[in-house]
Amino acid sequence: MGRTPGTPLRGYRRANRLLAAAATAGLTAVAVAACGSGGSSPAASTTAATATRTVTVTATAPSATDLSASPTPGSPTSGSPGSGSPTTSFTAGTQYLSDNDPFSSTYGVENGAALVNGTNYAHSVSLRTDLTSIPSNAAEYNLERSWQTFSATIGARDDSPTGTVLTFEVLVDGRSVAQQTLSLGQSQQLTVDVRNALRLKIVVTYATTADLSPYSYGVWGDARLGA
């Protein structure tokens, strides 16, 4: 600012100081107003970077636990697990023959309920016979040396023709251990020892010379294996 003519030097300096003070006061007022309105000074602004941590959880399936420390009676002992080999449905305790297919049979078997001497046996194995085409019928089962007894109630099925006479036989590993001949209307309970046996064979033979029609059925009522 230039000094005008006639202005004393002291007055000039004092004027400059007043102008500087006014300018400072004005800047301060602007700053205060800015702070009151929510503004912020770029110099005072600080941005803090926040680190994000990602945690990945991997689910692990529990390992299988083998609960069968020892095989149950009748369980397969050969073949690798998961090989797809057929297995029997034999279980520990008592097992009905009707729940399993025979290892071999002459003319097939009929599994299911059957009436013998007026009593219904829900788990039966029936073998049909006649004089000419099927004079004897047999079914053989694999015991896998896992059972102790074989039990059944034997007799001709009640819908067999009048005059039916049948012979029932049990073989264990090829050896005959029980044999009984019964007429229609008769029944007999039997139990045989099959300990350490590999094969059980049941046989029904047509035991009369009369040519009866239709077929005669020999029933093994509730035929079962016991451990």
Long-range contacts (C-beta under 8 A, 24 or more apart in sequence): 73-144, 73-146, 73-147, 73-227, 74-143, 74-144, 74-146, 74-147, 74-225, 75-144, 75-146, 76-144, 77-144, 88-142, 88-144, 90-144, 90-146, 90-225, 92-227, 93-226, 93-227, 94-224, 94-225, 94-226, 94-227, 95-147, 95-224, 95-225, 96-123, 96-222, 96-223, 96-224, 97-123, 97-125, 97-141, 97-202, 97-220, 97-223, 97-224, 97-225, 98-123, 98-124, 98-125, 98-223, 99-123, 100-141, 102-139, 102-140, 102-141, 103-140, 103-141, 103-142, 103-199, 104-139, 104-140, 105-137, 105-138, 105-139, 105-140, 106-134, 106-136, 106-137, 106-138, 106-139, 107-134, 107-137, 109-139, 110-217, 114-157, 114-217, 114-219, 114-221, 115-157, 115-158, 115-159, 116-153, 116-154, 116-155, 116-156, 116-157, 116-158, 116-187, 116-219, 116-221, 117-155, 117-158, 117-185, 117-186, 117-187, 118-158, 119-153, 119-187, 119-221, 121-153, 121-219, 121-221, 121-222, 122-222, 123-222, 123-223, 123-224, 124-219, 124-220, 124-221, 124-222, 124-223, 125-152, 125-202, 125-219, 125-220, 125-223, 126-157, 126-217, 126-218, 126-219, 126-220, 127-202, 127-203, 127-204, 127-217, 127-218, 127-220, 128-215, 128-216, 128-217, 128-218, 129-166, 129-204, 129-205, 129-206, 129-215, 129-216, 129-217, 129-218, 130-206, 130-211, 130-212, 130-213, 130-214, 130-215, 130-216, 131-206, 131-208, 131-209, 131-210, 131-211, 131-212, 132-211, 134-206, 134-215, 135-205, 135-206, 136-203, 136-204, 136-205, 136-206, 137-203, 137-204, 137-205, 137-218, 138-201, 138-202, 138-203, 138-204, 139-201, 139-202, 140-199, 140-200, 140-201, 140-202, 141-199, 141-200, 141-201, 141-202, 142-198, 142-199, 143-194, 143-197, 143-198, 143-199, 143-200, 143-225, 144-198, 145-196, 145-197, 145-198, 146-227, 147-194, 147-195, 147-197, 147-225, 147-226, 147-227, 148-193, 148-194, 148-195, 148-226, 148-227, 149-191, 149-192, 149-193, 149-194, 149-225, 149-226, 150-191, 150-192, 150-194, 150-200, 150-223, 150-224, 150-225, 150-226, 151-189, 151-190, 151-191, 151-192, 151-222, 151-223, 151-224, 151-226, 152-189, 152-190, 152-202, 152-220, 152-221, 152-222, 152-223, 152-224, 153-187, 153-188, 153-189, 153-190, 153-219, 153-220, 153-221, 153-222, 154-180, 154-182, 154-187, 154-188, 154-189, 154-190, 154-218, 154-219, 154-220, 154-221, 155-182, 155-186, 155-187, 155-188, 155-218, 155-219, 155-221, 156-182, 156-183, 156-184, 156-185, 156-186, 156-216, 156-217, 156-218, 156-219, 157-216, 157-217, 157-218, 157-219, 158-184, 159-217, 160-184, 160-212, 160-215, 160-216, 160-217, 161-212, 161-213, 161-214, 161-216, 162-212, 163-208, 163-210, 163-212, 164-208, 164-212, 164-216, 165-206, 165-207, 165-208, 166-204, 166-205, 166-206, 166-207, 166-216, 166-218, 167-204, 167-205, 167-207, 168-202, 168-203, 168-204, 168-218, 168-220, 169-202, 169-203, 169-204, 169-205, 170-200, 170-201, 170-202, 170-203, 171-199, 171-200, 171-201, 171-202, 171-203, 172-197, 172-199, 172-200, 172-201, 173-197, 173-198, 173-199, 174-199, 174-201, 181-207, 184-216, 187-221, 194-225, 200-225
